[in-house]
Amino acid sequence: MQISVELTLTPIQDEYEPAIIDFIKALRKSPLEVIETPLSTQVFGDYDEVMQVLQKEMKVALEAIERGLLYVKIVKSNRANYEPHF
């Protein structure tokens, strides 16, 4: 089953950029397709593969911050090639 996941890591602390950068770099190194936007990072692929990568990298990211939020949206389909039709 293919999925699309949108992730937004929001550390609630003064030094927030390193944690976000490290999280994105770790996702880039994974075998997943990754698209970055100014507001979120999106990953696409097979459910089991995506969740295996996210389980590890989300834990690392959360351990790297003192306080923060991690928003996750999951869509059941691979939307990597989505183009608006209007």
PDB file of N, CA, C and O in Angstrom:
ATOM      1  N   MET A   1       0.851  -1.176   0.000  1.00  0.00           N
ATOM      2  CA  MET A   1       0.000   0.000   0.000  1.00  0.00           C
ATOM      3  C   MET A   1       0.893   1.234   0.000  1.00  0.00           C
ATOM      4  O   MET A   1       1.825   1.338   0.798  1.00  0.00           O
ATOM      5  N   GLN A   2       0.607   2.150  -0.883  1.00  0.00           N
ATOM      6  CA  GLN A   2       1.361   3.399  -1.003  1.00  0.00           C
ATOM      7  C   GLN A   2       0.746   4.477  -0.101  1.00  0.00           C
ATOM      8  O   GLN A   2      -0.474   4.580   0.029  1.00  0.00           O
ATOM      9  N   ILE A   3       1.625   5.275   0.516  1.00  0.00           N
ATOM     10  CA  ILE A   3       1.155   6.382   1.351  1.00  0.00           C
ATOM     11  C   ILE A   3       1.974   7.640   1.079  1.00  0.00           C
ATOM     12  O   ILE A   3       3.079   7.598   0.539  1.00  0.00           O
ATOM     13  N   SER A   4       1.379   8.754   1.477  1.00  0.00           N
ATOM     14  CA  SER A   4       2.042  10.054   1.475  1.00  0.00           C
ATOM     15  C   SER A   4       1.958  10.578   2.894  1.00  0.00           C
ATOM     16  O   SER A   4       0.909  10.486   3.531  1.00  0.00           O
ATOM     17  N   VAL A   5       3.052  11.126   3.393  1.00  0.00           N
ATOM     18  CA  VAL A   5       3.081  11.628   4.766  1.00  0.00           C
ATOM     19  C   VAL A   5       3.627  13.050   4.758  1.00  0.00           C
ATOM     20  O   VAL A   5       4.664  13.330   4.157  1.00  0.00           O
ATOM     21  N   GLU A   6       2.910  13.941   5.436  1.00  0.00           N
ATOM     22  CA  GLU A   6       3.372  15.312   5.608  1.00  0.00           C
ATOM     23  C   GLU A   6       3.814  15.474   7.052  1.00  0.00           C
ATOM     24  O   GLU A   6       3.074  15.133   7.975  1.00  0.00           O
ATOM     25  N   LEU A   7       5.022  15.997   7.250  1.00  0.00           N
ATOM     26  CA  LEU A   7       5.612  16.136   8.579  1.00  0.00           C
ATOM     27  C   LEU A   7       5.985  17.589   8.837  1.00  0.00           C
ATOM     28  O   LEU A   7       6.541  18.263   7.970  1.00  0.00           O
ATOM     29  N   THR A   8       5.675  18.060  10.033  1.00  0.00           N
ATOM     30  CA  THR A   8       6.104  19.386  10.453  1.00  0.00           C
ATOM     31  C   THR A   8       6.658  19.263  11.865  1.00  0.00           C
ATOM     32  O   THR A   8       5.915  18.979  12.805  1.00  0.00           O
ATOM     33  N   LEU A   9       7.956  19.475  12.015  1.00  0.00           N
ATOM     34  CA  LEU A   9       8.611  19.454  13.317  1.00  0.00           C
ATOM     35  C   LEU A   9       8.701  20.892  13.813  1.00  0.00           C
ATOM     36  O   LEU A   9       9.242  21.762  13.131  1.00  0.00           O
ATOM     37  N   THR A  10       8.168  21.131  15.004  1.00  0.00           N
ATOM     38  CA  THR A  10       8.151  22.478  15.573  1.00  0.00           C
ATOM     39  C   THR A  10       8.748  22.449  16.981  1.00  0.00           C
ATOM     40  O   THR A  10       8.014  22.281  17.955  1.00  0.00           O
ATOM     41  N   PRO A  11      10.058  22.608  17.101  1.00  0.00           N
ATOM     42  CA  PRO A  11      10.651  22.696  18.431  1.00  0.00           C
ATOM     43  C   PRO A  11      10.192  23.981  19.115  1.00  0.00           C
ATOM     44  O   PRO A  11      10.114  25.033  18.480  1.00  0.00           O
ATOM     45  N   ILE A  12       9.891  23.893  20.397  1.00  0.00           N
ATOM     46  CA  ILE A  12       9.492  25.067  21.181  1.00  0.00           C
ATOM     47  C   ILE A  12      10.668  25.406  22.092  1.00  0.00           C
ATOM     48  O   ILE A  12      10.673  25.101  23.285  1.00  0.00           O
ATOM     49  N   GLN A  13      11.662  26.048  21.485  1.00  0.00           N
ATOM     50  CA  GLN A  13      12.882  26.411  22.201  1.00  0.00           C
ATOM     51  C   GLN A  13      13.633  27.421  21.351  1.00  0.00           C
ATOM     52  O   GLN A  13      13.315  27.616  20.178  1.00  0.00           O
ATOM     53  N   ASP A  14      14.623  28.057  21.943  1.00  0.00           N
ATOM     54  CA  ASP A  14      15.373  29.095  21.237  1.00  0.00           C
ATOM     55  C   ASP A  14      16.187  28.538  20.075  1.00  0.00           C
ATOM     56  O   ASP A  14      16.092  29.051  18.960  1.00  0.00           O
ATOM     57  N   GLU A  15      16.964  27.528  20.306  1.00  0.00           N
ATOM     58  CA  GLU A  15      17.811  26.937  19.256  1.00  0.00           C
ATOM     59  C   GLU A  15      17.026  25.829  18.561  1.00  0.00           C
ATOM     60  O   GLU A  15      17.156  24.657  18.916  1.00  0.00           O
ATOM     61  N   TYR A  16      16.218  26.193  17.581  1.00  0.00           N
ATOM     62  CA  TYR A  16      15.330  25.218  16.955  1.00  0.00           C
ATOM     63  C   TYR A  16      15.814  24.722  15.586  1.00  0.00           C
ATOM     64  O   TYR A  16      15.474  23.611  15.180  1.00  0.00           O
ATOM     65  N   GLU A  17      16.597  25.527  14.877  1.00  0.00           N
ATOM     66  CA  GLU A  17      16.970  25.169  13.509  1.00  0.00           C
ATOM     67  C   GLU A  17      17.790  23.878  13.394  1.00  0.00           C
ATOM     68  O   GLU A  17      17.509  23.087  12.493  1.00  0.00           O
ATOM     69  N   PRO A  18      18.782  23.619  14.245  1.00  0.00           N
ATOM     70  CA  PRO A  18      19.575  22.398  14.080  1.00  0.00           C
ATOM     71  C   PRO A  18      18.731  21.122  14.124  1.00  0.00           C
ATOM     72  O   PRO A  18      18.985  20.193  13.357  1.00  0.00           O
ATOM     73  N   ALA A  19      17.752  21.065  14.990  1.00  0.00           N
ATOM     74  CA  ALA A  19      16.917  19.856  15.088  1.00  0.00           C
ATOM     75  C   ALA A  19      16.120  19.641  13.805  1.00  0.00           C
ATOM     76  O   ALA A  19      15.992  18.511  13.336  1.00  0.00           O
ATOM     77  N   ILE A  20      15.590  20.708  13.244  1.00  0.00           N
ATOM     78  CA  ILE A  20      14.811  20.606  12.012  1.00  0.00           C
ATOM     79  C   ILE A  20      15.713  20.190  10.854  1.00  0.00           C
ATOM     80  O   ILE A  20      15.364  19.305  10.072  1.00  0.00           O
ATOM     81  N   ILE A  21      16.868  20.830  10.751  1.00  0.00           N
ATOM     82  CA  ILE A  21      17.810  20.515   9.675  1.00  0.00           C
ATOM     83  C   ILE A  21      18.267  19.064   9.755  1.00  0.00           C
ATOM     84  O   ILE A  21      18.309  18.372   8.737  1.00  0.00           O
ATOM     85  N   ASP A  22      18.609  18.597  10.950  1.00  0.00           N
ATOM     86  CA  ASP A  22      19.046  17.206  11.114  1.00  0.00           C
ATOM     87  C   ASP A  22      17.943  16.225  10.735  1.00  0.00           C
ATOM     88  O   ASP A  22      18.218  15.198  10.115  1.00  0.00           O
ATOM     89  N   PHE A  23      16.701  16.528  11.098  1.00  0.00           N
ATOM     90  CA  PHE A  23      15.566  15.669  10.770  1.00  0.00           C
ATOM     91  C   PHE A  23      15.395  15.577   9.247  1.00  0.00           C
ATOM     92  O   PHE A  23      15.223  14.485   8.705  1.00  0.00           O
ATOM     93  N   ILE A  24      15.444  16.702   8.574  1.00  0.00           N
ATOM     94  CA  ILE A  24      15.286  16.709   7.115  1.00  0.00           C
ATOM     95  C   ILE A  24      16.449  15.989   6.437  1.00  0.00           C
ATOM     96  O   ILE A  24      16.232  15.232   5.491  1.00  0.00           O
ATOM     97  N   LYS A  25      17.665  16.207   6.900  1.00  0.00           N
ATOM     98  CA  LYS A  25      18.824  15.534   6.313  1.00  0.00           C
ATOM     99  C   LYS A  25      18.725  14.019   6.475  1.00  0.00           C
ATOM    100  O   LYS A  25      19.089  13.274   5.566  1.00  0.00           O
ATOM    101  N   ALA A  26      18.235  13.561   7.623  1.00  0.00           N
ATOM    102  CA  ALA A  26      18.068  12.122   7.841  1.00  0.00           C
ATOM    103  C   ALA A  26      17.027  11.549   6.873  1.00  0.00           C
ATOM    104  O   ALA A  26      17.213  10.457   6.337  1.00  0.00           O
ATOM    105  N   LEU A  27      15.948  12.278   6.654  1.00  0.00           N
ATOM    106  CA  LEU A  27      14.932  11.812   5.706  1.00  0.00           C
ATOM    107  C   LEU A  27      15.488  11.790   4.278  1.00  0.00           C
ATOM    108  O   LEU A  27      15.181  10.883   3.504  1.00  0.00           O
ATOM    109  N   ARG A  28      16.295  12.778   3.935  1.00  0.00           N
ATOM    110  CA  ARG A  28      16.915  12.807   2.599  1.00  0.00           C
ATOM    111  C   ARG A  28      17.797  11.588   2.361  1.00  0.00           C
ATOM    112  O   ARG A  28      17.849  11.070   1.245  1.00  0.00           O
ATOM    113  N   LYS A  29      18.488  11.125   3.397  1.00  0.00           N
ATOM    114  CA  LYS A  29      19.388   9.977   3.273  1.00  0.00           C
ATOM    115  C   LYS A  29      18.633   8.653   3.169  1.00  0.00           C
ATOM    116  O   LYS A  29      19.216   7.642   2.779  1.00  0.00           O
ATOM    117  N   SER A  30      17.359   8.646   3.507  1.00  0.00           N
ATOM    118  CA  SER A  30      16.566   7.425   3.469  1.00  0.00           C
ATOM    119  C   SER A  30      16.220   7.074   2.022  1.00  0.00           C
ATOM    120  O   SER A  30      16.407   7.895   1.125  1.00  0.00           O
ATOM    121  N   PRO A  31      15.718   5.863   1.791  1.00  0.00           N
ATOM    122  CA  PRO A  31      15.324   5.484   0.426  1.00  0.00           C
ATOM    123  C   PRO A  31      13.976   6.086  -0.013  1.00  0.00           C
ATOM    124  O   PRO A  31      13.511   5.820  -1.121  1.00  0.00           O
ATOM    125  N   LEU A  32      13.365   6.879   0.841  1.00  0.00           N
ATOM    126  CA  LEU A  32      12.057   7.445   0.526  1.00  0.00           C
ATOM    127  C   LEU A  32      12.170   8.627  -0.422  1.00  0.00           C
ATOM    128  O   LEU A  32      13.199   9.300  -0.474  1.00  0.00           O
ATOM    129  N   GLU A  33      11.100   8.871  -1.171  1.00  0.00           N
ATOM    130  CA  GLU A  33      11.018  10.086  -1.965  1.00  0.00           C
ATOM    131  C   GLU A  33      10.637  11.214  -1.018  1.00  0.00           C
ATOM    132  O   GLU A  33       9.657  11.098  -0.282  1.00  0.00           O
ATOM    133  N   VAL A  34      11.398  12.304  -1.028  1.00  0.00           N
ATOM    134  CA  VAL A  34      11.203  13.411  -0.088  1.00  0.00           C
ATOM    135  C   VAL A  34      11.008  14.705  -0.872  1.00  0.00           C
ATOM    136  O   VAL A  34      11.771  15.015  -1.787  1.00  0.00           O
ATOM    137  N   ILE A  35       9.980  15.447  -0.498  1.00  0.00           N
ATOM    138  CA  ILE A  35       9.741  16.775  -1.061  1.00  0.00           C
ATOM    139  C   ILE A  35       9.680  17.752   0.108  1.00  0.00           C
ATOM    140  O   ILE A  35       8.958  17.528   1.080  1.00  0.00           O
ATOM    141  N   GLU A  36      10.441  18.831   0.004  1.00  0.00           N
ATOM    142  CA  GLU A  36      10.461  19.838   1.065  1.00  0.00           C
ATOM    143  C   GLU A  36       9.735  21.092   0.596  1.00  0.00           C
ATOM    144  O   GLU A  36       9.875  21.520  -0.549  1.00  0.00           O
ATOM    145  N   THR A  37       8.967  21.661   1.493  1.00  0.00           N
ATOM    146  CA  THR A  37       8.320  22.939   1.246  1.00  0.00           C
ATOM    147  C   THR A  37       8.703  23.864   2.397  1.00  0.00           C
ATOM    148  O   THR A  37       9.282  23.401   3.380  1.00  0.00           O
ATOM    149  N   PRO A  38       8.399  25.148   2.305  1.00  0.00           N
ATOM    150  CA  PRO A  38       8.743  26.050   3.407  1.00  0.00           C
ATOM    151  C   PRO A  38       8.022  25.705   4.719  1.00  0.00           C
ATOM    152  O   PRO A  38       8.483  26.089   5.794  1.00  0.00           O
ATOM    153  N   LEU A  39       6.907  24.990   4.639  1.00  0.00           N
ATOM    154  CA  LEU A  39       6.119  24.719   5.846  1.00  0.00           C
ATOM    155  C   LEU A  39       6.152  23.274   6.314  1.00  0.00           C
ATOM    156  O   LEU A  39       5.780  22.991   7.453  1.00  0.00           O
ATOM    157  N   SER A  40       6.591  22.353   5.462  1.00  0.00           N
ATOM    158  CA  SER A  40       6.580  20.946   5.863  1.00  0.00           C
ATOM    159  C   SER A  40       7.509  20.146   4.969  1.00  0.00           C
ATOM    160  O   SER A  40       8.035  20.638   3.970  1.00  0.00           O
ATOM    161  N   THR A  41       7.693  18.893   5.365  1.00  0.00           N
ATOM    162  CA  THR A  41       8.440  17.935   4.562  1.00  0.00           C
ATOM    163  C   THR A  41       7.493  16.785   4.267  1.00  0.00           C
ATOM    164  O   THR A  41       6.771  16.324   5.152  1.00  0.00           O
ATOM    165  N   GLN A  42       7.496  16.326   3.037  1.00  0.00           N
ATOM    166  CA  GLN A  42       6.605  15.246   2.635  1.00  0.00           C
ATOM    167  C   GLN A  42       7.440  14.056   2.193  1.00  0.00           C
ATOM    168  O   GLN A  42       8.457  14.209   1.517  1.00  0.00           O
ATOM    169  N   VAL A  43       6.990  12.856   2.589  1.00  0.00           N
ATOM    170  CA  VAL A  43       7.650  11.619   2.173  1.00  0.00           C
ATOM    171  C   VAL A  43       6.603  10.705   1.555  1.00  0.00           C
ATOM    172  O   VAL A  43       5.426  10.744   1.915  1.00  0.00           O
ATOM    173  N   PHE A  44       7.061   9.875   0.611  1.00  0.00           N
ATOM    174  CA  PHE A  44       6.156   9.036  -0.153  1.00  0.00           C
ATOM    175  C   PHE A  44       6.757   7.653  -0.314  1.00  0.00           C
ATOM    176  O   PHE A  44       7.974   7.505  -0.421  1.00  0.00           O
ATOM    177  N   GLY A  45       5.901   6.639  -0.331  1.00  0.00           N
ATOM    178  CA  GLY A  45       6.387   5.294  -0.578  1.00  0.00           C
ATOM    179  C   GLY A  45       5.489   4.236  -0.003  1.00  0.00           C
ATOM    180  O   GLY A  45       4.349   4.498   0.383  1.00  0.00           O
ATOM    181  N   ASP A  46       6.025   3.022   0.047  1.00  0.00           N
ATOM    182  CA  ASP A  46       5.311   1.881   0.594  1.00  0.00           C
ATOM    183  C   ASP A  46       5.101   2.065   2.094  1.00  0.00           C
ATOM    184  O   ASP A  46       6.018   2.490   2.796  1.00  0.00           O
ATOM    185  N   TYR A  47       3.917   1.755   2.587  1.00  0.00           N
ATOM    186  CA  TYR A  47       3.559   1.969   3.987  1.00  0.00           C
ATOM    187  C   TYR A  47       4.615   1.416   4.946  1.00  0.00           C
ATOM    188  O   TYR A  47       5.100   2.133   5.821  1.00  0.00           O
ATOM    189  N   ASP A  48       4.969   0.144   4.781  1.00  0.00           N
ATOM    190  CA  ASP A  48       5.910  -0.479   5.722  1.00  0.00           C
ATOM    191  C   ASP A  48       7.271   0.200   5.692  1.00  0.00           C
ATOM    192  O   ASP A  48       7.884   0.407   6.740  1.00  0.00           O
ATOM    193  N   GLU A  49       7.745   0.546   4.512  1.00  0.00           N
ATOM    194  CA  GLU A  49       9.053   1.198   4.398  1.00  0.00           C
ATOM    195  C   GLU A  49       9.015   2.609   4.992  1.00  0.00           C
ATOM    196  O   GLU A  49       9.924   2.999   5.725  1.00  0.00           O
ATOM    197  N   VAL A  50       7.966   3.370   4.678  1.00  0.00           N
ATOM    198  CA  VAL A  50       7.833   4.727   5.220  1.00  0.00           C
ATOM    199  C   VAL A  50       7.764   4.688   6.742  1.00  0.00           C
ATOM    200  O   VAL A  50       8.469   5.437   7.419  1.00  0.00           O
ATOM    201  N   MET A  51       6.927   3.828   7.270  1.00  0.00           N
ATOM    202  CA  MET A  51       6.746   3.792   8.718  1.00  0.00           C
ATOM    203  C   MET A  51       8.006   3.315   9.445  1.00  0.00           C
ATOM    204  O   MET A  51       8.285   3.755  10.560  1.00  0.00           O
ATOM    205  N   GLN A  52       8.758   2.423   8.818  1.00  0.00           N
ATOM    206  CA  GLN A  52      10.013   1.967   9.426  1.00  0.00           C
ATOM    207  C   GLN A  52      10.997   3.128   9.539  1.00  0.00           C
ATOM    208  O   GLN A  52      11.626   3.313  10.581  1.00  0.00           O
ATOM    209  N   VAL A  53      11.131   3.906   8.475  1.00  0.00           N
ATOM    210  CA  VAL A  53      12.032   5.065   8.496  1.00  0.00           C
ATOM    211  C   VAL A  53      11.526   6.101   9.496  1.00  0.00           C
ATOM    212  O   VAL A  53      12.299   6.615  10.304  1.00  0.00           O
ATOM    213  N   LEU A  54      10.228   6.407   9.444  1.00  0.00           N
ATOM    214  CA  LEU A  54       9.686   7.442  10.328  1.00  0.00           C
ATOM    215  C   LEU A  54       9.776   7.059  11.798  1.00  0.00           C
ATOM    216  O   LEU A  54      10.053   7.908  12.645  1.00  0.00           O
ATOM    217  N   GLN A  55       9.545   5.795  12.104  1.00  0.00           N
ATOM    218  CA  GLN A  55       9.632   5.365  13.500  1.00  0.00           C
ATOM    219  C   GLN A  55      11.004   5.700  14.078  1.00  0.00           C
ATOM    220  O   GLN A  55      11.108   6.200  15.198  1.00  0.00           O
ATOM    221  N   LYS A  56      12.043   5.426  13.316  1.00  0.00           N
ATOM    222  CA  LYS A  56      13.404   5.702  13.780  1.00  0.00           C
ATOM    223  C   LYS A  56      13.689   7.204  13.808  1.00  0.00           C
ATOM    224  O   LYS A  56      14.140   7.733  14.824  1.00  0.00           O
ATOM    225  N   GLU A  57      13.427   7.890  12.694  1.00  0.00           N
ATOM    226  CA  GLU A  57      13.831   9.288  12.573  1.00  0.00           C
ATOM    227  C   GLU A  57      12.985  10.242  13.415  1.00  0.00           C
ATOM    228  O   GLU A  57      13.490  11.269  13.869  1.00  0.00           O
ATOM    229  N   MET A  58      11.724   9.926  13.630  1.00  0.00           N
ATOM    230  CA  MET A  58      10.906  10.768  14.507  1.00  0.00           C
ATOM    231  C   MET A  58      11.389  10.676  15.945  1.00  0.00           C
ATOM    232  O   MET A  58      11.406  11.677  16.662  1.00  0.00           O
ATOM    233  N   LYS A  59      11.780   9.484  16.369  1.00  0.00           N
ATOM    234  CA  LYS A  59      12.298   9.324  17.731  1.00  0.00           C
ATOM    235  C   LYS A  59      13.590  10.107  17.918  1.00  0.00           C
ATOM    236  O   LYS A  59      13.766  10.790  18.927  1.00  0.00           O
ATOM    237  N   VAL A  60      14.494  10.010  16.946  1.00  0.00           N
ATOM    238  CA  VAL A  60      15.755  10.758  17.009  1.00  0.00           C
ATOM    239  C   VAL A  60      15.472  12.258  17.072  1.00  0.00           C
ATOM    240  O   VAL A  60      16.081  12.974  17.868  1.00  0.00           O
ATOM    241  N   ALA A  61      14.551  12.733  16.235  1.00  0.00           N
ATOM    242  CA  ALA A  61      14.227  14.161  16.190  1.00  0.00           C
ATOM    243  C   ALA A  61      13.627  14.636  17.516  1.00  0.00           C
ATOM    244  O   ALA A  61      13.989  15.701  18.015  1.00  0.00           O
ATOM    245  N   LEU A  62      12.729  13.862  18.073  1.00  0.00           N
ATOM    246  CA  LEU A  62      12.104  14.268  19.332  1.00  0.00           C
ATOM    247  C   LEU A  62      13.083  14.216  20.505  1.00  0.00           C
ATOM    248  O   LEU A  62      13.000  15.027  21.427  1.00  0.00           O
ATOM    249  N   GLU A  63      14.001  13.265  20.463  1.00  0.00           N
ATOM    250  CA  GLU A  63      15.025  13.198  21.508  1.00  0.00           C
ATOM    251  C   GLU A  63      15.997  14.375  21.428  1.00  0.00           C
ATOM    252  O   GLU A  63      16.627  14.726  22.425  1.00  0.00           O
ATOM    253  N   ALA A  64      16.122  14.981  20.255  1.00  0.00           N
ATOM    254  CA  ALA A  64      17.074  16.077  20.046  1.00  0.00           C
ATOM    255  C   ALA A  64      16.544  17.426  20.525  1.00  0.00           C
ATOM    256  O   ALA A  64      17.295  18.400  20.581  1.00  0.00           O
ATOM    257  N   ILE A  65      15.266  17.493  20.868  1.00  0.00           N
ATOM    258  CA  ILE A  65      14.686  18.761  21.301  1.00  0.00           C
ATOM    259  C   ILE A  65      14.211  18.659  22.743  1.00  0.00           C
ATOM    260  O   ILE A  65      13.861  17.586  23.233  1.00  0.00           O
ATOM    261  N   GLU A  66      14.210  19.810  23.403  1.00  0.00           N
ATOM    262  CA  GLU A  66      13.741  19.845  24.791  1.00  0.00           C
ATOM    263  C   GLU A  66      12.215  19.762  24.853  1.00  0.00           C
ATOM    264  O   GLU A  66      11.650  18.991  25.629  1.00  0.00           O
ATOM    265  N   ARG A  67      11.563  20.574  24.017  1.00  0.00           N
ATOM    266  CA  ARG A  67      10.101  20.589  23.923  1.00  0.00           C
ATOM    267  C   ARG A  67       9.738  20.833  22.467  1.00  0.00           C
ATOM    268  O   ARG A  67      10.474  21.501  21.742  1.00  0.00           O
ATOM    269  N   GLY A  68       8.614  20.297  22.046  1.00  0.00           N
ATOM    270  CA  GLY A  68       8.208  20.572  20.674  1.00  0.00           C
ATOM    271  C   GLY A  68       7.027  19.745  20.235  1.00  0.00           C
ATOM    272  O   GLY A  68       6.506  18.911  20.975  1.00  0.00           O
ATOM    273  N   LEU A  69       6.623  19.998  19.016  1.00  0.00           N
ATOM    274  CA  LEU A  69       5.499  19.327  18.394  1.00  0.00           C
ATOM    275  C   LEU A  69       5.964  18.675  17.104  1.00  0.00           C
ATOM    276  O   LEU A  69       6.849  19.187  16.420  1.00  0.00           O
ATOM    277  N   LEU A  70       5.363  17.550  16.782  1.00  0.00           N
ATOM    278  CA  LEU A  70       5.609  16.893  15.504  1.00  0.00           C
ATOM    279  C   LEU A  70       4.251  16.551  14.910  1.00  0.00           C
ATOM    280  O   LEU A  70       3.563  15.642  15.375  1.00  0.00           O
ATOM    281  N   TYR A  71       3.881  17.291  13.879  1.00  0.00           N
ATOM    282  CA  TYR A  71       2.602  17.073  13.210  1.00  0.00           C
ATOM    283  C   TYR A  71       2.807  16.057  12.089  1.00  0.00           C
ATOM    284  O   TYR A  71       3.764  16.152  11.320  1.00  0.00           O
ATOM    285  N   VAL A  72       1.896  15.080  12.006  1.00  0.00           N
ATOM    286  CA  VAL A  72       1.989  14.043  10.989  1.00  0.00           C
ATOM    287  C   VAL A  72       0.622  13.873  10.332  1.00  0.00           C
ATOM    288  O   VAL A  72      -0.385  13.674  11.012  1.00  0.00           O
ATOM    289  N   LYS A  73       0.602  13.953   9.003  1.00  0.00           N
ATOM    290  CA  LYS A  73      -0.616  13.673   8.228  1.00  0.00           C
ATOM    291  C   LYS A  73      -0.294  12.529   7.285  1.00  0.00           C
ATOM    292  O   LYS A  73       0.745  12.535   6.625  1.00  0.00           O
ATOM    293  N   ILE A  74      -1.182  11.550   7.220  1.00  0.00           N
ATOM    294  CA  ILE A  74      -0.969  10.395   6.349  1.00  0.00           C
ATOM    295  C   ILE A  74      -2.140  10.274   5.380  1.00  0.00           C
ATOM    296  O   ILE A  74      -3.303  10.312   5.782  1.00  0.00           O
ATOM    297  N   VAL A  75      -1.816  10.130   4.105  1.00  0.00           N
ATOM    298  CA  VAL A  75      -2.815   9.931   3.063  1.00  0.00           C
ATOM    299  C   VAL A  75      -2.572   8.556   2.444  1.00  0.00           C
ATOM    300  O   VAL A  75      -1.436   8.192   2.141  1.00  0.00           O
ATOM    301  N   LYS A  76      -3.636   7.813   2.264  1.00  0.00           N
ATOM    302  CA  LYS A  76      -3.504   6.483   1.665  1.00  0.00           C
ATOM    303  C   LYS A  76      -3.466   6.601   0.139  1.00  0.00           C
ATOM    304  O   LYS A  76      -4.476   6.381  -0.530  1.00  0.00           O
ATOM    305  N   SER A  77      -2.348   6.935  -0.384  1.00  0.00           N
ATOM    306  CA  SER A  77      -2.023   6.964  -1.811  1.00  0.00           C
ATOM    307  C   SER A  77      -0.722   7.736  -1.952  1.00  0.00           C
ATOM    308  O   SER A  77      -0.373   8.546  -1.094  1.00  0.00           O
ATOM    309  N   ASN A  78      -0.028   7.485  -3.009  1.00  0.00           N
ATOM    310  CA  ASN A  78       1.221   8.206  -3.268  1.00  0.00           C
ATOM    311  C   ASN A  78       0.871   9.445  -4.077  1.00  0.00           C
ATOM    312  O   ASN A  78       0.510   9.346  -5.250  1.00  0.00           O
ATOM    313  N   ARG A  79       0.978  10.602  -3.457  1.00  0.00           N
ATOM    314  CA  ARG A  79       0.607  11.870  -4.083  1.00  0.00           C
ATOM    315  C   ARG A  79       1.837  12.664  -4.537  1.00  0.00           C
ATOM    316  O   ARG A  79       1.745  13.873  -4.749  1.00  0.00           O
ATOM    317  N   ALA A  80       2.974  12.003  -4.686  1.00  0.00           N
ATOM    318  CA  ALA A  80       4.223  12.685  -5.033  1.00  0.00           C
ATOM    319  C   ALA A  80       4.127  13.429  -6.363  1.00  0.00           C
ATOM    320  O   ALA A  80       4.773  14.462  -6.538  1.00  0.00           O
ATOM    321  N   ASN A  81       3.344  12.928  -7.283  1.00  0.00           N
ATOM    322  CA  ASN A  81       3.249  13.543  -8.603  1.00  0.00           C
ATOM    323  C   ASN A  81       1.978  14.359  -8.778  1.00  0.00           C
ATOM    324  O   ASN A  81       1.551  14.609  -9.905  1.00  0.00           O
ATOM    325  N   TYR A  82       1.377  14.771  -7.685  1.00  0.00           N
ATOM    326  CA  TYR A  82       0.122  15.528  -7.753  1.00  0.00           C
ATOM    327  C   TYR A  82       0.331  16.849  -8.483  1.00  0.00           C
ATOM    328  O   TYR A  82       1.295  17.572  -8.231  1.00  0.00           O
ATOM    329  N   GLU A  83      -0.576  17.140  -9.379  1.00  0.00           N
ATOM    330  CA  GLU A  83      -0.610  18.430 -10.061  1.00  0.00           C
ATOM    331  C   GLU A  83      -2.048  18.919 -10.045  1.00  0.00           C
ATOM    332  O   GLU A  83      -2.955  18.161 -10.390  1.00  0.00           O
ATOM    333  N   PRO A  84      -2.278  20.157  -9.657  1.00  0.00           N
ATOM    334  CA  PRO A  84      -3.647  20.685  -9.655  1.00  0.00           C
ATOM    335  C   PRO A  84      -4.231  20.687 -11.069  1.00  0.00           C
ATOM    336  O   PRO A  84      -3.518  20.919 -12.045  1.00  0.00           O
ATOM    337  N   HIS A  85      -5.517  20.429 -11.163  1.00  0.00           N
ATOM    338  CA  HIS A  85      -6.196  20.384 -12.458  1.00  0.00           C
ATOM    339  C   HIS A  85      -7.169  21.531 -12.612  1.00  0.00           C
ATOM    340  O   HIS A  85      -8.242  21.378 -13.197  1.00  0.00           O
ATOM    341  N   PHE A  86      -6.790  22.680 -12.084  1.00  0.00           N
ATOM    342  CA  PHE A  86      -7.675  23.861 -12.200  1.00  0.00           C
ATOM    343  C   PHE A  86      -6.852  25.106 -12.421  1.00  0.00           C
ATOM    344  O   PHE A  86      -7.406  26.199 -12.543  1.00  0.00           O
TER     345      PHE A  86
END
